[in-house]
Structure formats: structure tokens, C-alpha cells
Amino acid sequence: MSASLRSIEGQDEAGILREIQSALQGLRFGSVEITVHNGQVVQIERKEKFRLQNPSQKNG
């Protein structure tokens, strides 16, 4: 992941990028959502899915 490090209205952009990288770490199935309010990152949410059945096996 590459991004330029510049100030976002006083926010610690390096810290925000570290949190995003942490949310992506080890994620195989799912999503990372970044919420921005008034130009500031206010929330980073990680949603992860766990596959319990082998996709090559079919029911029926």
C-alpha cells in the first residue's frame, strides 16, 4: 500500500495509515470501511467473513 504522508487538517496521517494497515492484516474475506466526517477520518471498521464450507463441495 502506498500513500503520501501529508497532514489532513491536523490528523496524524501516519497513525491513520497504520490503523488501516492493521485492519487489513490477515483479512482473507471481508471489507475495511473508512468513515470520514467533515474531512476527518472518524472510524475504521473491519468486517470479516469466515468460510465454513469448502466451496468445491455442493449440497444436493
Contacts in CASP RR format, 6 or more apart in sequence:
PFRMAT RR
TARGET T0000
AUTHOR 0000-0000-0000
METHOD contacts of the structure
MODEL  1
MSASLRSIEGQDEAGILREIQSALQGLRFGSVEITVHNGQVVQIERKEKF
RLQNPSQKNG
1 17 0 8 1.000
1 20 0 8 1.000
1 21 0 8 1.000
1 24 0 8 1.000
3 13 0 8 1.000
3 17 0 8 1.000
5 13 0 8 1.000
5 14 0 8 1.000
5 17 0 8 1.000
6 13 0 8 1.000
7 13 0 8 1.000
8 16 0 8 1.000
8 39 0 8 1.000
8 40 0 8 1.000
8 41 0 8 1.000
9 39 0 8 1.000
9 40 0 8 1.000
11 40 0 8 1.000
11 41 0 8 1.000
16 41 0 8 1.000
16 44 0 8 1.000
19 44 0 8 1.000
20 32 0 8 1.000
20 34 0 8 1.000
20 44 0 8 1.000
23 32 0 8 1.000
23 44 0 8 1.000
23 45 0 8 1.000
23 46 0 8 1.000
24 32 0 8 1.000
27 46 0 8 1.000
27 48 0 8 1.000
28 48 0 8 1.000
29 48 0 8 1.000
29 49 0 8 1.000
29 50 0 8 1.000
29 51 0 8 1.000
30 47 0 8 1.000
30 48 0 8 1.000
30 49 0 8 1.000
31 46 0 8 1.000
31 47 0 8 1.000
32 44 0 8 1.000
32 45 0 8 1.000
32 46 0 8 1.000
32 47 0 8 1.000
33 43 0 8 1.000
33 44 0 8 1.000
33 45 0 8 1.000
33 47 0 8 1.000
34 41 0 8 1.000
34 43 0 8 1.000
34 44 0 8 1.000
34 45 0 8 1.000
35 41 0 8 1.000
35 42 0 8 1.000
35 43 0 8 1.000
35 44 0 8 1.000
35 45 0 8 1.000
36 42 0 8 1.000
END
